[in-house]
Amino acid sequence: MPMDFPDLDSLKRAAEIHKFREYHEESESEDEYREALADHVETIDMIEGQEIRNKVGWDKFTPQQNINTLKRAMLIKKRG
């Protein structure tokens, strides 16, 4: 089921579910936290990680976001 992650509150809920660290308001931006959380979640669920990174569910990805998702998947497979 696709999920949107449009704001900081949605990121904080995802972080709690995935046992990720808390947001450090004083030392990082929402975009930095989003990227760190997406990298963490990507190791568990590639698609959800991309949904976090892109702020929208997979059903709303743009063609470029789909291409970027495939590129990331290929890079992960090469490293793994």
N, CA and C atoms as an extended XYZ file, in Angstrom:
240
Properties=species:S:1:pos:R:3:atomname:S:1:resname:S:1:resid:I:1 pbc="F F F"
N         0.831       -1.170        0.000 N   MET     1
C         0.000        0.000        0.000 CA  MET     1
C         0.889        1.251        0.000 C   MET     1
N         0.731        2.129       -0.955 N   PRO     2
C         1.567        3.328       -1.022 CA  PRO     2
C         1.322        4.265        0.161 C   PRO     2
N         2.394        4.936        0.591 N   MET     3
C         2.287        5.883        1.698 CA  MET     3
C         2.982        7.178        1.324 C   MET     3
N         2.381        8.299        1.719 N   ASP     4
C         2.982        9.607        1.522 CA  ASP     4
C         3.693       10.028        2.811 C   ASP     4
N         4.778       10.778        2.656 N   PHE     5
C         5.534       11.308        3.790 CA  PHE     5
C         5.779       12.791        3.541 C   PHE     5
N         4.710       13.599        3.609 N   PRO     6
C         4.799       14.991        3.173 CA  PRO     6
C         5.445       15.963        4.158 C   PRO     6
N         5.548       15.565        5.423 N   ASP     7
C         5.996       16.551        6.411 CA  ASP     7
C         6.811       15.881        7.514 C   ASP     7
N         7.318       16.714        8.409 N   LEU     8
C         8.173       16.228        9.492 CA  LEU     8
C         7.437       15.275       10.425 C   LEU     8
N         6.167       15.530       10.707 N   ASP     9
C         5.414       14.623       11.578 CA  ASP     9
C         5.347       13.211       10.997 C   ASP     9
N         5.141       13.110        9.691 N   SER    10
C         5.089       11.781        9.065 CA  SER    10
C         6.459       11.108        9.120 C   SER    10
N         7.528       11.889        9.022 N   LEU    11
C         8.875       11.325        9.133 CA  LEU    11
C         9.136       10.811       10.545 C   LEU    11
N         8.703       11.576       11.534 N   LYS    12
C         8.906       11.162       12.927 CA  LYS    12
C         8.152        9.863       13.231 C   LYS    12
N         6.945        9.723       12.692 N   ARG    13
C         6.193        8.468       12.896 CA  ARG    13
C         6.922        7.296       12.233 C   ARG    13
N         7.403        7.505       11.016 N   ALA    14
C         8.137        6.441       10.312 CA  ALA    14
C         9.415        6.085       11.062 C   ALA    14
N        10.094        7.093       11.583 N   ALA    15
C        11.330        6.845       12.331 CA  ALA    15
C        11.063        5.991       13.565 C   ALA    15
N         9.976        6.275       14.252 N   GLU    16
C         9.628        5.493       15.437 CA  GLU    16
C         9.320        4.044       15.055 C   GLU    16
N         8.554        3.861       14.009 N   ILE    17
C         8.199        2.514       13.554 CA  ILE    17
C         9.449        1.716       13.177 C   ILE    17
N        10.396        2.381       12.514 N   HIS    18
C        11.607        1.699       12.032 CA  HIS    18
C        12.769        1.765       13.018 C   HIS    18
N        12.475        2.234       14.250 N   LYS    19
C        13.486        2.301       15.308 CA  LYS    19
C        14.711        3.108       14.867 C   LYS    19
N        14.425        4.242       14.230 N   PHE    20
C        15.469        5.167       13.802 CA  PHE    20
C        15.602        6.250       14.855 C   PHE    20
N        16.680        6.958       14.828 N   ARG    21
C        16.943        8.005       15.821 CA  ARG    21
C        15.940        9.154       15.721 C   ARG    21
N        15.926        9.980       16.740 N   GLU    22
C        15.052       11.151       16.760 CA  GLU    22
C        15.625       12.260       15.878 C   GLU    22
N        14.780       13.173       15.507 N   TYR    23
C        15.149       14.346       14.731 CA  TYR    23
C        15.908       15.322       15.619 C   TYR    23
N        17.046       15.828       15.130 N   HIS    24
C        17.859       16.795       15.867 CA  HIS    24
C        17.603       18.182       15.289 C   HIS    24
N        16.583       18.822       15.819 N   GLU    25
C        16.100       20.099       15.297 CA  GLU    25
C        17.203       21.162       15.220 C   GLU    25
N        18.107       21.171       16.190 N   GLU    26
C        19.144       22.202       16.258 CA  GLU    26
C        20.258       21.992       15.240 C   GLU    26
N        20.457       20.768       14.801 N   SER    27
C        21.649       20.495       13.991 CA  SER    27
C        21.384       19.942       12.594 C   SER    27
N        20.123       19.742       12.214 N   GLU    28
C        19.852       19.230       10.873 CA  GLU    28
C        18.535       19.766       10.342 C   GLU    28
N        18.463       19.851        9.036 N   SER    29
C        17.228       20.300        8.399 CA  SER    29
C        16.291       19.109        8.217 C   SER    29
N        15.052       19.414        7.898 N   GLU    30
C        14.093       18.344        7.608 CA  GLU    30
C        14.574       17.511        6.421 C   GLU    30
N        15.132       18.162        5.407 N   ASP    31
C        15.621       17.427        4.230 CA  ASP    31
C        16.774       16.490        4.586 C   ASP    31
N        17.675       16.937        5.463 N   GLU    32
C        18.780       16.072        5.895 CA  GLU    32
C        18.245       14.869        6.672 C   GLU    32
N        17.282       15.117        7.545 N   TYR    33
C        16.684       14.024        8.315 CA  TYR    33
C        15.951       13.061        7.387 C   TYR    33
N        15.230       13.609        6.408 N   ARG    34
C        14.503       12.787        5.443 CA  ARG    34
C        15.467       11.848        4.710 C   ARG    34
N        16.592       12.379        4.249 N   GLU    35
C        17.573       11.557        3.523 CA  GLU    35
C        18.154       10.468        4.421 C   GLU    35
N        18.500       10.833        5.662 N   ALA    36
C        19.061        9.842        6.588 CA  ALA    36
C        18.044        8.746        6.893 C   ALA    36
N        16.800        9.132        7.127 N   LEU    37
C        15.751        8.149        7.396 CA  LEU    37
C        15.510        7.282        6.160 C   LEU    37
N        15.460        7.892        4.996 N   ALA    38
C        15.250        7.130        3.757 CA  ALA    38
C        16.368        6.114        3.558 C   ALA    38
N        17.618        6.507        3.820 N   ASP    39
C        18.744        5.575        3.695 CA  ASP    39
C        18.582        4.408        4.660 C   ASP    39
N        18.151        4.689        5.871 N   HIS    40
C        17.945        3.638        6.875 CA  HIS    40
C        16.817        2.691        6.453 C   HIS    40
N        15.687        3.246        6.080 N   VAL    41
C        14.517        2.428        5.737 CA  VAL    41
C        14.769        1.641        4.452 C   VAL    41
N        15.529        2.217        3.538 N   GLU    42
C        15.832        1.556        2.263 CA  GLU    42
C        16.463        0.177        2.470 C   GLU    42
N        17.222        0.013        3.552 N   THR    43
C        17.855       -1.284        3.814 CA  THR    43
C        16.834       -2.323        4.268 C   THR    43
N        15.676       -1.858        4.733 N   ILE    44
C        14.607       -2.736        5.201 CA  ILE    44
C        13.555       -2.929        4.111 C   ILE    44
N        13.174       -1.829        3.474 N   ASP    45
C        12.126       -1.823        2.455 CA  ASP    45
C        12.470       -0.751        1.421 C   ASP    45
N        12.965       -1.191        0.291 N   MET    46
C        13.442       -0.280       -0.755 CA  MET    46
C        12.365        0.717       -1.180 C   MET    46
N        11.163        0.246       -1.394 N   ILE    47
C        10.098        1.120       -1.886 CA  ILE    47
C         9.705        2.157       -0.834 C   ILE    47
N         9.550        1.741        0.403 N   GLU    48
C         9.194        2.705        1.444 CA  GLU    48
C        10.303        3.746        1.619 C   GLU    48
N        11.537        3.308        1.507 N   GLY    49
C        12.645        4.263        1.573 CA  GLY    49
C        12.528        5.326        0.485 C   GLY    49
N        12.146        4.903       -0.703 N   GLN    50
C        11.974        5.852       -1.802 CA  GLN    50
C        10.744        6.733       -1.593 C   GLN    50
N         9.707        6.182       -1.000 N   GLU    51
C         8.529        6.996       -0.690 CA  GLU    51
C         8.899        8.108        0.297 C   GLU    51
N         9.729        7.779        1.270 N   ILE    52
C        10.189        8.788        2.225 CA  ILE    52
C        11.029        9.827        1.492 C   ILE    52
N        11.950        9.371        0.675 N   ARG    53
C        12.831       10.268       -0.069 CA  ARG    53
C        12.035       11.195       -0.993 C   ARG    53
N        11.009       10.650       -1.654 N   ASN    54
C        10.234       11.408       -2.643 CA  ASN    54
C         9.020       12.131       -2.066 C   ASN    54
N         8.707       11.888       -0.812 N   LYS    55
C         7.583       12.512       -0.097 CA  LYS    55
C         6.212       11.971       -0.498 C   LYS    55
N         6.152       11.109       -1.494 N   VAL    56
C         4.866       10.577       -1.967 CA  VAL    56
C         4.951        9.065       -2.128 C   VAL    56
N         3.786        8.430       -2.132 N   GLY    57
C         3.707        6.987       -2.348 CA  GLY    57
C         4.154        6.606       -3.753 C   GLY    57
N         4.527        5.344       -3.928 N   TRP    58
C         5.066        4.878       -5.208 CA  TRP    58
C         4.091        5.085       -6.355 C   TRP    58
N         2.800        5.118       -6.056 N   ASP    59
C         1.808        5.306       -7.110 CA  ASP    59
C         1.788        6.737       -7.650 C   ASP    59
N         2.508        7.640       -6.980 N   LYS    60
C         2.576        9.038       -7.419 CA  LYS    60
C         3.976        9.432       -7.890 C   LYS    60
N         4.891        8.461       -7.990 N   PHE    61
C         6.239        8.773       -8.460 CA  PHE    61
C         6.188        9.329       -9.874 C   PHE    61
N         7.046       10.294      -10.127 N   THR    62
C         7.205       10.809      -11.486 CA  THR    62
C         8.051        9.811      -12.270 C   THR    62
N         8.080        9.917      -13.591 N   PRO    63
C         8.967        9.035      -14.354 CA  PRO    63
C        10.422        9.124      -13.882 C   PRO    63
N        10.888       10.331      -13.566 N   GLN    64
C        12.272       10.477      -13.100 CA  GLN    64
C        12.483        9.798      -11.742 C   GLN    64
N        11.503        9.890      -10.855 N   GLN    65
C        11.611        9.220       -9.563 CA  GLN    65
C        11.631        7.703       -9.735 C   GLN    65
N        10.879        7.187      -10.691 N   ASN    66
C        10.931        5.743      -10.983 CA  ASN    66
C        12.315        5.344      -11.480 C   ASN    66
N        12.893        6.143      -12.347 N   ILE    67
C        14.242        5.854      -12.862 CA  ILE    67
C        15.253        5.890      -11.720 C   ILE    67
N        15.152        6.912      -10.869 N   ASN    68
C        16.074        7.015       -9.734 CA  ASN    68
C        15.938        5.819       -8.788 C   ASN    68
N        14.723        5.345       -8.586 N   THR    69
C        14.499        4.170       -7.742 CA  THR    69
C        15.179        2.945       -8.344 C   THR    69
N        15.029        2.753       -9.628 N   LEU    70
C        15.683        1.619      -10.290 CA  LEU    70
C        17.205        1.723      -10.218 C   LEU    70
N        17.738        2.919      -10.387 N   LYS    71
C        19.190        3.110      -10.287 CA  LYS    71
C        19.682        2.763       -8.895 C   LYS    71
N        18.968        3.230       -7.876 N   ARG    72
C        19.372        2.932       -6.500 CA  ARG    72
C        19.317        1.424       -6.238 C   ARG    72
N        18.275        0.775       -6.744 N   ALA    73
C        18.146       -0.676       -6.553 CA  ALA    73
C        19.316       -1.414       -7.201 C   ALA    73
N        19.717       -0.963       -8.374 N   MET    74
C        20.847       -1.604       -9.062 CA  MET    74
C        22.134       -1.392       -8.296 C   MET    74
N        22.343       -0.198       -7.755 N   LEU    75
C        23.549        0.075       -6.975 CA  LEU    75
C        23.596       -0.771       -5.710 C   LEU    75
N        22.457       -0.905       -5.055 N   ILE    76
C        22.393       -1.723       -3.839 CA  ILE    76
C        22.693       -3.180       -4.164 C   ILE    76
N        22.151       -3.643       -5.262 N   LYS    77
C        22.384       -5.043       -5.651 CA  LYS    77
C        23.873       -5.269       -5.953 C   LYS    77
N        24.519       -4.320       -6.600 N   LYS    78
C        25.957       -4.437       -6.906 CA  LYS    78
C        26.788       -4.490       -5.630 C   LYS    78
N        26.410       -3.661       -4.636 N   ARG    79
C        27.161       -3.609       -3.371 CA  ARG    79
C        26.932       -4.858       -2.535 C   ARG    79
N        25.704       -5.403       -2.632 N   GLY    80
C        25.304       -6.522       -1.781 CA  GLY    80
C        25.863       -7.784       -2.243 C   GLY    80
